[in-house]
Amino acid sequence: MTVSEVTRQIKDSLEGNFPEVWVQGEISNLKRATSGHLYFTLKDSQAQLAAILWRSGAARLRFDLHDGLEVLAAGAVEVYEARGSYSLVVNRLAPLGMGGLELAFRQLFDKLQAEGLFDPARKRGLPMFPRRIALVTSPTGAAVRDMLQVLARRWPATPVVIVPVAVQGAEAAPQIAAALRDVHRLPGVDVVITGRGGGSLEDLWAFNTEVVARAIHACQVPVVSAVGHEVDVTIADHVADRRALTPTEAATLVTPDRQELRQYLARAGERLAAGLRHQARTARARLEGLAARRALSRPHERLHEMARRVDDLDARLRRGLRTRLDQLQARLASQSATLNALSPLQVLSRGYSVTRVADGGPVVHEPAQAPVGTRLETRLTRGRLISRVEEQHDQ
């Protein structure tokens, strides 16, 4: 027999005896091909089995595969003739010990928590009086009717816009994410409620997807998550700015109660009126006390007293100024006499004169300073003389 013939018989025998088999084992050597196919090995303590999960099956997985994960795999054993090897072609896969959805939830929860999407510090507050509320939910479900009833009863002044999306099935998550990404474009919307009524984990799964979680995180207005009943907790609940136990509670969270507000305003009005009356009584008592004072009962007396004080101060100021002026004048006269006695003009008045080289030259003290022909200027007691040097004599 040729190699091909032997391989063909082995292929027919194996594939005929193992058309569908469930295999329990641990994943190892996981490889993700660029085509999207997954290649891995299923092993236990004594043996191993090659396995393949085609791209179409890998796309349907709700959880991530990784080395060391214990799984139950279902599929057919097929022989790859070109290599003479056999593999389990997997068509169904479930983690051992828990459901696939539960594992997917845990994996996504850990991933987003590590990225900080659940951080309380990034969560925004809700507006006290919303301008417009958007409901991202199914327009035909019971949840939307409950929310509309509560909103109309509590705060009918706020308009509500319904953004219709599927909340269950394969198209639900992409539609919810797209609505959350664009809801801020609706005029006046400043708070969003997204959610649905109760159901199984599979029914609520759209709100456990990564695309919806990231859309809530990126939404430009505060988001309230209202998914299922009180016991249902989704990834969307952890990411949202506020979690409501039910859609009805979500409508309560985003609106004030007009009846409670009326009662509060009535009580506040009563407190304000009482406070004003108290202030009026206090002010009246103070005014009466002031009116009894002498300054208010006889105001002119105080004015006259102050006028007399001003006149006294004015007289004292004038006397002080005259005294100081006389002192300064006497001091000025004394200093003027002293300066006059030292003035060169006094010397000139006694018959002396001062001779200097003309046109601003130096004072002449000896003949050498004024050679023959030098033009001189002589200062007298009154006036000046201009002369020229004819002769010089040292004695």
Secondary structure, 3 states (H helix, E strand, C coil): CCHHHHHHHHHHHHHHHCCCEEEEEEEEEEEECCCCCEEEEEECCCCEEEEEECHHHHHCCCCCCCCCCEEEEEEEEEEECCCCEEEEEEEEEEECCCCHHHHHHHHHHHHHHHHCCCCHHHCCCCCCCCCCEEEEECCCCHHHHHHHHHHHHHCCCCCEEEEECCCCCCCHHHHHHHHHHHHHHCCCCCEEEEEECCCCCCCCHHHHCHHHHHHHHHCCCCEEEEECCCCCCCHHHHHCCEECCCHHHHHHHHCCCHHHHHHHHHHHHHHHHHHHHHHHHHHHHHHHHHHCCHHHHCHHHHHHHHHHHHHHHHHHHHHHHHHHHHHHHHHHHHHHHHHHHHCHHHHHHCCCCEEEECCCCCECCCHHHCCCCCEEEEECCCCEEEEECCCCCCC
